[in-house]
Amino acid sequence: MSATPTADAPRPTADLPDPAPPAGPTGHGAVAHGATRAGRLSWWRGDAGEGARRNLGLIGVLVVLIVIGIATRPDLYGDSRWVWENVLTILKLASVVGVVTVGMTFVIIGGGIDLSVGAIVALAGVWATTLATQSFGAGGMIFTALTVGLAVGLVNGVLISYGRLVPFIATLAMLVAARGLAAEISDKQTQVSNNTTINDIAAAKLLGIPLLVYILAIVVAAGWVLLNRTTFGRRTVAVGGNPEAARLAGINVKRHTVLLYALSGLCCGIAAIMLTAQATSAQAAMANLYELDAIAAAIIGGTLLSGGRGTIVGSLLGVIIFSTITNLFAINGLSTEAQNMVKGGIIVAAVLIQQFQFGSLTRFLGRNRPTAAKV
């Protein structure tokens, strides 16, 4: 039985203001800080932070490769001047394939594939080094290489978008046709570049860094901006993720696909000039298997083969990893066959990680996450 309140009993204090929260680490500041920290952890653990986690993992792989190099060749890595020159060598080795990989990354994110990039590089390089083209000087050679790459990329895009050919078949056919045309133009001979301006691109340095590395950096920066800060990039992700939904949202999927392959061809044209400068010549067999290196680098960098997701920075790290592996095998005198086997294993591992990371593993962790006991 409850007692009835009397006149002397204290009045309820519901109409009085709440006492001020204690100052210091237990006040509102701590709550806000805790919420911010929880939000950051949620971002890091969620899909939004997947790119950052993968890039950090790729940097970890590079560190492991460097440690292996130090352990196997301490005599070389003990020389700081050699280390700096070796870093520049790796970046220079990665420059041409890196430019091709930027274009390939856009194509794969858009839901396609381009097996003809190596052949396009060869065709653009051969066409740019004919005697007729070289008579127009360095400007004519560069213009020819870029135009040929862009034109072949447009043909690929038109065949796939409006001819409704499967990207694999269309670009495979272009691979054969472009190599054949390059052999026909060059008469199966190596064409020497006599233009000193073009040849100096490979030898020139700015602030001690090769010009080829600057070209790679410019292409990567432009690709990053295009993918992450423009409507074109958002449409690329949309088309690769769900073409039908993109079409219903008002995106011209066919035209956009043509533009993606044209962009890939343009990157091949740039790479053709860079490779021609390195070799001071061009031939139909140049840039052999570049398509596999570009696809592998994009996959290692986190680009989904099914489309809809990928990063330019990740692809660049993938290229650098493969170049580092090549360099590591070279300084240790190991065979190319062993190097290719290691690369193949890395590609398989990367695809398996992509397949299970967001599917089976996520569901497994969800099923096995401890839950609070019900009262």
SEDOLUM-129943 format. One line per 5 residues: number of its first residue (from 1); for each residue x, y, z of C-alpha. Coordinates in steps of 0.02 Angstrom, whole numbers, plus 32768, in hexadecimal, padded with zeros to 4 digits. Example, Ala and Ser with C-alpha at 12.3 -4.5 7.8 and 13.67 -1.06 7.14 Angstrom:
<atoms>
1) 8267 7F1F 8186; 82AC 7FCB 8165
</atoms>
This chain:
<atoms>
1) 8000 8000 8000; 8050 80A4 7FC7; 8052 813E 8035; 7FF7 81DD 8004; 806B 8273 7FF0
6) 805C 82F7 8078; 8079 83B1 8076; 8126 839A 80C0; 815B 8319 803F; 81D2 8353 7FB4
11) 8180 8386 7F11; 81A7 832C 7E6E; 8232 837E 7E0C; 81F7 8357 7D5B; 81E8 8411 7D32
16) 829A 8438 7D69; 8329 843D 7CEB; 8396 83A4 7CDE; 843D 83B2 7D33; 84CD 83E0 7CBF
21) 852C 834C 7C7F; 85D3 8334 7CCF; 8661 8387 7C76; 86FC 832D 7C3C; 870E 8286 7BE2
26) 8664 8245 7C1A; 85FE 82D7 7BD2; 85B1 82FA 7B28; 865F 830E 7ADC; 868A 825B 7B05
31) 85E5 821F 7ABE; 8601 827E 7A1C; 86B3 823E 7A12; 8677 818D 7A2F; 85F3 819F 79A8
36) 8673 81E3 792D; 86EA 8155 7954; 865F 80D5 7940; 8630 8124 7899; 86E3 8118 785C
41) 86EF 8063 7892; 864B 803D 783B; 868B 8090 779B; 8730 8032 77A4; 86DC 7F8A 77C0
46) 8651 7FA5 7740; 8651 7FA0 7682; 867B 805A 767A; 8725 803A 76C7; 874B 7FA1 765D
51) 87B5 8004 75E2; 8820 804D 766D; 8836 7FA2 76BE; 8869 7F54 7619; 88E3 7FDF 75EE
56) 8930 7FCE 769A; 8941 7F13 767C; 8996 7F33 75D4; 8A11 7FA8 7629; 8A31 7F1C 76A5
61) 8A57 7EA7 7613; 8AD5 7F25 75D0; 8B27 7F2E 767A; 8B35 7E70 767E; 8B85 7E6F 75D1
66) 8C02 7EF3 7609; 8C2C 7E8B 76A3; 8C47 7DF3 7633; 8CBB 7E5B 75C5; 8D1E 7E96 765C
71) 8D2D 7DE4 769D; 8D63 7D9A 75F6; 8DD6 7E27 75BB; 8E13 7E88 7653; 8EAE 7EBB 75F0
76) 8E42 7F20 7578; 8DC4 7F65 75F3; 8E53 7FA0 7662; 8E7D 8024 75DF; 8E02 80B5 75F1
81) 8E2D 80FA 7545; 8E07 8051 74F5; 8D62 8047 7554; 8D2A 80F0 7510; 8D5C 80C2 745E
86) 8D03 801B 7471; 8C63 8071 74A9; 8C6A 80DE 740E; 8C89 8044 73A4; 8BEE 7FEF 73EB
91) 8B83 8089 73CD; 8BC7 809B 731D; 8BA3 7FE3 72FD; 8AF1 7FFD 733C; 8AD0 809C 72D9
96) 8A98 8055 7231; 8A2E 7FC7 7278; 89EB 8041 72FA; 89A6 80B5 7275; 8953 8022 721C
101) 890D 7FE5 72C3; 88B4 808B 72E3; 884E 8074 7244; 8832 7FBC 726A; 87F2 7FE7 7318
106) 876B 8057 72CF; 8736 7FD0 7255; 872A 7F49 72DA; 86CE 7FBA 7355; 8653 7FDC 72C7
111) 8631 7F22 72B8; 86A1 7EFB 7223; 874C 7EB4 71F9; 87CF 7EE5 7179; 8844 7E5E 713A
116) 8886 7EC9 70AD; 88E7 7F4D 710E; 8992 7F01 70E9; 8969 7EF4 7030; 892A 7FA8 702E
121) 89CE 7FE2 707A; 8A2D 7F84 6FF3; 89C1 7FC6 6F65; 89CC 807A 6FA5; 8A88 806C 6FBC
126) 8AA5 8021 6F0F; 8A35 80A0 6EBA; 8A8C 812F 6F14; 8B3A 80F6 6EDE; 8B1D 80E1 6E23
131) 8B8D 814F 6DB7; 8AF5 81B2 6D7C; 8ABF 81D8 6E2E; 8B6D 8200 6E6D; 8B7E 8282 6DE3
136) 8AFE 82EC 6E44; 8B6D 82F1 6EDE; 8B49 82C9 6F93; 8A9F 831E 6F8F; 8A67 82B4 6EFC
141) 8AA2 8214 6F50; 8A49 823B 6FF3; 89AA 8270 6F98; 89AD 81D0 6F30; 89C5 815E 6FC6
146) 8938 81B1 7029; 88C2 81B2 6F92; 88E2 80FC 6F68; 88C7 80C6 701D; 8828 812D 702B
151) 87E4 80EF 6F84; 8801 8037 6FAC; 87B2 804F 7057; 8719 809E 7005; 870B 8008 6F90
156) 870E 7F93 7025; 8688 7FF8 707C; 8617 8000 6FE4; 8625 7F45 6FC5; 85FA 7F20 707A
161) 8572 7FA2 7095; 8519 7FA9 6FED; 8555 7F06 6FA0; 8526 7EAB 7041; 85C5 7E44 7041
166) 8603 7DFC 70E4; 8698 7E67 711F; 8707 7DCE 712C; 86E6 7D9C 7076; 86EC 7E4C 702E
171) 8791 7E7B 7081; 87DD 7DD0 705E; 87B7 7DE9 6FA6; 8802 7E97 6FAF; 889E 7E50 7001
176) 88BC 7DDF 6F6B; 888B 7E64 6EEA; 88F4 7EEF 6F36; 898E 7E80 6F43; 8975 7E4B 6E8E
181) 8962 7EFE 6E52; 89FD 7F33 6EB2; 8A60 7EA6 6E61; 8A1E 7EDA 6DB5; 8A4B 7F91 6DCD
186) 8AFB 7F69 6E0C; 8B15 7EDA 6D92; 8B41 7E72 6E2C; 8BDA 7EDE 6E49; 8C12 7F48 6EDC
191) 8BF8 8000 6EB7; 8C7B 8071 6F04; 8C48 8119 6F4B; 8CBB 81A0 6F09; 8C67 822E 6F67
196) 8CD6 8267 6FF7; 8C46 82C2 704D; 8BE4 821F 705C; 8C7C 81B9 708C; 8CAB 8237 7113
201) 8C06 821A 716D; 8C4C 817A 71B7; 8CF5 81C4 71E5; 8CBC 826E 7224; 8CB3 8292 72DE
206) 8C65 831E 7342; 8CA8 833A 73F2; 8CFD 8292 73E5; 8C5C 8233 73BC; 8C40 81E9 730E
211) 8BC2 8242 729F; 8B67 819C 7284; 8B3C 8199 733E; 8AF2 8249 7331; 8A88 8211 729D
216) 8A47 817E 7303; 8A21 81F1 7396; 89C0 826A 7327; 8959 81DF 72D8; 8935 8190 7382
221) 8902 8239 73CC; 8892 825E 7337; 8844 81B1 7343; 8825 81C5 73FE; 87CE 826C 73E6
226) 8768 8229 7355; 872E 8191 73B8; 8710 81E1 7461; 86E3 8296 7440; 867E 8299 739F
231) 85D7 8260 735C; 8633 81F1 72E1; 867E 818E 7370; 85D8 817A 73CB; 8587 8140 732A
236) 8614 80C3 730F; 85F4 8074 73B8; 8538 8073 7399; 8549 8022 72ED; 85BE 7F9D 7331
241) 8555 7F7A 73CB; 84AB 7F6A 7375; 849B 7F9D 72BD; 83DD 7F8F 72BD; 83CA 7FFC 7356
246) 8443 8078 730A; 83DB 807D 726A; 833B 809A 72CD; 8393 8126 732A; 83AE 8181 7285
251) 8461 814D 725B; 8486 8127 71A6; 84DC 8081 71CA; 8511 805E 7116; 8561 8108 70FD
256) 85B7 80FF 71A5; 85FF 8054 717C; 8645 8098 70D9; 8698 8125 713A; 86E5 80AA 71B6
261) 873A 8046 712B; 876F 80E8 70D6; 87C1 811D 717A; 881B 8076 7183; 8858 808D 70D0
266) 8895 813D 70F7; 88FB 80FA 7189; 8945 8079 7113; 8978 8105 709D; 89D4 815E 712B
271) 8A28 80BB 715D; 8A5E 809E 70A8; 8AC2 8140 70A7; 8B10 8116 7150; 8B40 8065 7119
276) 8B83 80A2 7072; 8BEE 8121 70CE; 8C34 8099 7140; 8C61 8024 70B1; 8C84 80AF 7030
281) 8C22 803F 6FB9; 8B7C 7FE9 6F9E; 8B46 7F3F 6F5C; 8AAA 7ED5 6F4F; 8AE0 7E65 6FE0
286) 8AF7 7EF4 705D; 8A8B 7F00 70FB; 8A73 7E43 70FA; 89FC 7E07 7184; 89DF 7EB8 71C3
291) 8926 7E8F 71CB; 8947 7E07 724C; 89B8 7E79 72B4; 8936 7F05 72B2; 88A5 7E92 72DF
296) 890B 7E40 7369; 893F 7EE8 73B3; 888B 7F26 73B2; 884F 7E88 7409; 88D9 7E90 748B
301) 88A7 7F44 74A9; 87F4 7F13 74D4; 8798 7F2B 7430; 870B 7EAC 7420; 870A 7E47 737F
306) 864C 7E50 7383; 8655 7F0E 7383; 860F 7F96 73F1; 86A4 7FB0 7465; 875C 7FDB 7458
311) 87DE 805F 7481; 8867 80B2 741C; 88DC 80B7 74B2; 88C3 7FFD 74CF; 88EA 7FD7 741A
316) 8988 8040 7423; 89C0 7FE0 74BD; 899E 7F3E 7461; 8A0F 7F75 73D2; 8A99 7FA7 744B
321) 8A8C 7EFF 74A5; 8AA4 7E9F 7402; 8B34 7F11 73D0; 8B84 7EF5 747A; 8B74 7E39 7467
326) 8BC6 7E44 73BB; 8C52 7EAC 7404; 8C67 7E36 7498; 8C78 7DA0 7426; 8CF3 7DFD 73B6
331) 8D6B 7E31 7441; 8D69 7D7E 7484; 8D87 7D31 73D9; 8CE7 7CC9 73DB; 8C92 7C8B 733E
336) 8C02 7CDF 72E6; 8B9F 7C3D 72F1; 8BA3 7C40 73AE; 8B71 7CF6 73AC; 8AD9 7CD0 733F
341) 8AA4 7C44 73B4; 8AAB 7CBA 7449; 8A45 7D3C 73EB; 89C4 7CB9 73BC; 89B4 7C84 7472
346) 899C 7D39 74A8; 8912 7D52 7427; 88B6 7CB5 7460; 88C5 7CE9 7516; 8882 7D97 74EF
351) 87EA 7D52 7494; 87C4 7CD8 7521; 87CE 7D66 759F; 8755 7DCD 7536; 86DD 7D3A 7528
356) 86D3 7D0D 75DF; 86FD 7DAD 763C; 8651 7DFC 762F; 85EA 7D5E 761E; 8610 7CC0 767D
361) 8684 7D11 76FC; 8609 7D9B 7728; 857A 7D1E 773E; 85EB 7CAC 77A4; 861B 7D38 781B
366) 8565 7D6F 7826; 852C 7CC0 7858; 85B5 7CAE 78D9; 85AA 7D5B 7928; 857E 7D49 79E2
371) 84D5 7D92 7A13; 849A 7DD3 7ABB; 8435 7D5B 7B24; 837E 7D82 7B2A; 8332 7DA7 7BD7
</atoms>
